[in-house]
Amino acid sequence: MVQILFVFTRTTPMNRSEWGACIVTGTTVIPIAAMLKMTGPGLLKKIPFTKFIDEDKEVEDGVVDNITKYTAVQVNIKADALTGKKKGPQANEYDDG
């Protein structure tokens, strides 16, 4: 799409070598994932991932805190208000008969 609508995206077309580099770079994940699946968890224990990623470390992030705050909001809506049905003594409130 970028190749066709370059007027709107202000991009230049890629040549064959750039296309090839993108394809090779993108597909390198596939053999690496296959090798990791075949090795099992023993090899992964030897690689020091905790130097880079520590899932147990407490991190404060304003964006995550705001998302958590707004997703925890409780909204009380009467189900009958959405359907237009009335229940109980209020049902006769607008009846003439």
KEFIDREN-862257 format. One record per residue (C-alpha): x, y, z. Coordinates in steps of 0.5 Angstrom, whole numbers, always signed. Each point is the difference from the previous one (the first is absolute). Layout:
! residues N
+-------+-------+-------+
!     x !     y !     z !
+-------+-------+-------+
!     X !     Y !     Z !
...
+-------+-------+-------+
! end
This chain:
! residues 97
+-------+-------+-------+
!     x !     y !     z !
+-------+-------+-------+
!    +0 !    +0 !    +0 !
!    +6 !    +5 !    +2 !
!    +3 !    -2 !    -7 !
!    -7 !    +2 !    -4 !
!    -2 !    +6 !    +5 !
!    +7 !    +3 !    +0 !
!    -3 !    +7 !    -1 !
!    -4 !    +0 !    +6 !
!    +5 !    -4 !    +5 !
!    +6 !    +4 !    -3 !
!    +4 !    -6 !    -1 !
!    +5 !    -2 !    -5 !
!    -1 !    -7 !    -3 !
!    +5 !    -6 !    +2 !
!    +5 !    -3 !    -5 !
!    +1 !    -8 !    +0 !
!    +6 !    +0 !    +5 !
!    -5 !    +4 !    +5 !
!    -5 !    -5 !    -1 !
!    +4 !    -6 !    +1 !
!    +3 !    +3 !    +6 !
!    -7 !    +1 !    +3 !
!    -2 !    -7 !    -1 !
!    +7 !    -3 !    +2 !
!    +0 !    +4 !    +7 !
!    -8 !    -1 !    +1 !
!    +1 !    -8 !    -1 !
!    +6 !    -1 !    +5 !
!    -5 !    +0 !    +5 !
!    -3 !    -7 !    -2 !
!    +6 !    -4 !    +0 !
!    +2 !    +3 !    +7 !
!    -6 !    -2 !    +3 !
!    +0 !    -7 !    -3 !
!    +7 !    -1 !    +3 !
!    -2 !    +3 !    +7 !
!    -7 !    -5 !    +0 !
!    +5 !    -6 !    -2 !
!    +5 !    +2 !    +6 !
!    -5 !    +0 !    +6 !
!    +1 !    +4 !    +6 !
!    +7 !    -2 !    +2 !
!    +3 !    +4 !    -5 !
!    -4 !    +6 !    +2 !
!    +2 !    -1 !    +7 !
!    +7 !    +1 !    -2 !
!    -1 !    +7 !    -3 !
!    +0 !    +6 !    +4 !
!    -7 !    +3 !    -2 !
!    -1 !    +4 !    +7 !
!    +6 !    +5 !    -2 !
!    -5 !    +2 !    -5 !
!    -7 !    -1 !    +2 !
!    -2 !    -1 !    +8 !
!    -8 !    -2 !    +0 !
!    +1 !    +0 !    +8 !
!    +2 !    +7 !    +0 !
!    -5 !    +5 !    +2 !
!    +0 !    +6 !    -5 !
!    -5 !    +6 !    +0 !
!    -2 !    +2 !    -6 !
!    -5 !    +6 !    -1 !
!    -4 !    -2 !    -6 !
!    -1 !    -7 !    +3 !
!    -2 !    +3 !    +6 !
!    -5 !    +4 !    -3 !
!    -3 !    -6 !    -5 !
!    -1 !    -4 !    +7 !
!    -3 !    +6 !    +3 !
!    -5 !    +1 !    -5 !
!    -2 !    -7 !    -2 !
!    -1 !    -2 !    +7 !
!    -6 !    +6 !    +0 !
!    -7 !    -3 !    +2 !
!    -6 !    +2 !    -3 !
!    -7 !    -1 !    +3 !
!    -5 !    -1 !    -6 !
!    -7 !    -2 !    +1 !
!    -1 !    -6 !    -5 !
!    -7 !    +2 !    -1 !
!    +2 !    +7 !    -2 !
!    +4 !    -2 !    -6 !
!    -6 !    -5 !    -2 !
!    -6 !    +6 !    +1 !
!    -4 !    -5 !    +5 !
!    -3 !    +2 !    +6 !
!    +0 !    -4 !    +6 !
!    -4 !    +0 !    +7 !
!    -5 !    +6 !    +2 !
!    +4 !    +5 !    -5 !
!    -3 !    -4 !    -6 !
!    -7 !    +3 !    +2 !
!    +3 !    +7 !    +0 !
!    -2 !    +2 !    -7 !
!    -6 !    -4 !    -1 !
!    -7 !    +3 !    +0 !
!    -4 !    -6 !    +1 !
+-------+-------+-------+
! end
